[in-house]
Amino acid sequence: MKAEIHPEYGPVIFHDLASGEKFLTRSTVTTAEKTEQWEDGNTYPVIDVEISAASHPFYTGKQRILDSAGRVERFNARFKGFGGKK
């Protein structure tokens, strides 16, 4: 590996805006705009994210059920008579 080309890893607080949950991890992403004091008493940069494992439906198991019943019937009713064999 080449020296001095890799970004520095550092502790960062990720704040999930959808669920309000915060977690401390290491990342190459950093910001000086927003900082917060963590439970250990140290101050870390905060990165706001729209969605994370704390709020994503795949990880939470709270998926929205789509109305799949009736879709074929609505399609057939809408295009009834088009493209039939002659």
C-alpha positions as CSV (number, residue, x, y, z in Angstrom):
1,M,0.0,0.0,0.0
2,K,1.2,3.5,-0.8
3,A,1.9,5.7,2.2
4,E,-0.1,8.9,2.8
5,I,-2.8,8.4,0.2
6,H,-5.5,6.7,2.4
7,P,-8.0,8.8,4.3
8,E,-7.8,8.8,8.1
9,Y,-10.4,6.9,10.1
10,G,-11.9,8.6,13.0
11,P,-14.8,8.3,15.4
12,V,-18.0,9.9,14.1
13,I,-21.6,10.1,15.4
14,F,-24.2,9.2,12.8
15,H,-27.6,10.6,13.5
16,D,-30.5,8.9,11.7
17,L,-33.0,11.7,11.0
18,A,-35.9,9.2,10.4
19,S,-35.7,7.4,13.7
20,G,-33.7,9.9,15.8
21,E,-31.2,7.2,16.8
22,K,-27.5,8.0,17.1
23,F,-24.6,5.7,17.0
24,L,-20.8,6.1,17.3
25,T,-18.6,4.4,14.8
26,R,-15.4,5.0,12.8
27,S,-15.5,6.6,9.4
28,T,-13.5,8.5,6.9
29,V,-16.4,11.0,6.6
30,T,-16.0,14.0,8.9
31,T,-17.3,17.4,9.4
32,A,-16.4,20.4,11.6
33,E,-19.8,22.0,11.2
34,K,-21.7,20.0,13.8
35,T,-20.2,18.3,16.9
36,E,-21.8,16.6,19.9
37,Q,-20.7,15.2,23.2
38,W,-21.1,11.5,23.4
39,E,-21.8,9.3,26.5
40,D,-18.1,8.8,27.2
41,G,-17.6,12.6,27.6
42,N,-15.7,13.1,24.4
43,T,-16.9,15.4,21.6
44,Y,-17.2,14.0,18.1
45,P,-18.4,15.3,14.7
46,V,-22.0,14.5,13.8
47,I,-23.1,13.3,10.4
48,D,-26.9,13.4,9.7
49,V,-28.2,10.6,7.5
50,E,-31.7,10.3,6.1
51,I,-31.9,6.5,6.6
52,S,-29.8,3.9,8.3
53,A,-30.3,0.3,9.6
54,A,-32.3,1.8,12.5
55,S,-35.0,3.1,10.2
56,H,-34.7,1.1,7.0
57,P,-37.7,-1.2,6.5
58,F,-35.5,-4.1,5.4
59,Y,-33.7,-4.1,8.7
60,T,-36.6,-3.2,11.0
61,G,-39.0,-5.7,9.5
62,K,-41.7,-3.0,9.2
63,Q,-42.1,-3.1,5.5
64,R,-45.0,-1.4,3.9
65,I,-47.3,-4.0,2.2
66,L,-48.2,-3.0,-1.3
67,D,-51.6,-3.9,-2.8
68,S,-50.5,-6.6,-5.1
69,A,-54.0,-8.2,-5.3
70,G,-56.1,-6.5,-7.9
71,R,-53.2,-5.1,-9.9
72,V,-53.6,-7.6,-12.7
73,E,-57.4,-7.1,-12.7
74,R,-57.0,-3.3,-12.9
75,F,-54.5,-3.7,-15.8
76,N,-56.8,-6.1,-17.7
77,A,-59.8,-3.8,-17.2
78,R,-57.9,-0.8,-18.4
79,F,-56.6,-2.4,-21.5
80,K,-59.5,-4.7,-22.3
81,G,-59.8,-5.1,-26.0
82,F,-56.3,-4.0,-27.0
83,G,-54.0,-6.3,-28.7
84,G,-56.3,-9.2,-29.0
85,K,-55.8,-11.9,-31.7
86,K,-57.6,-11.1,-35.0
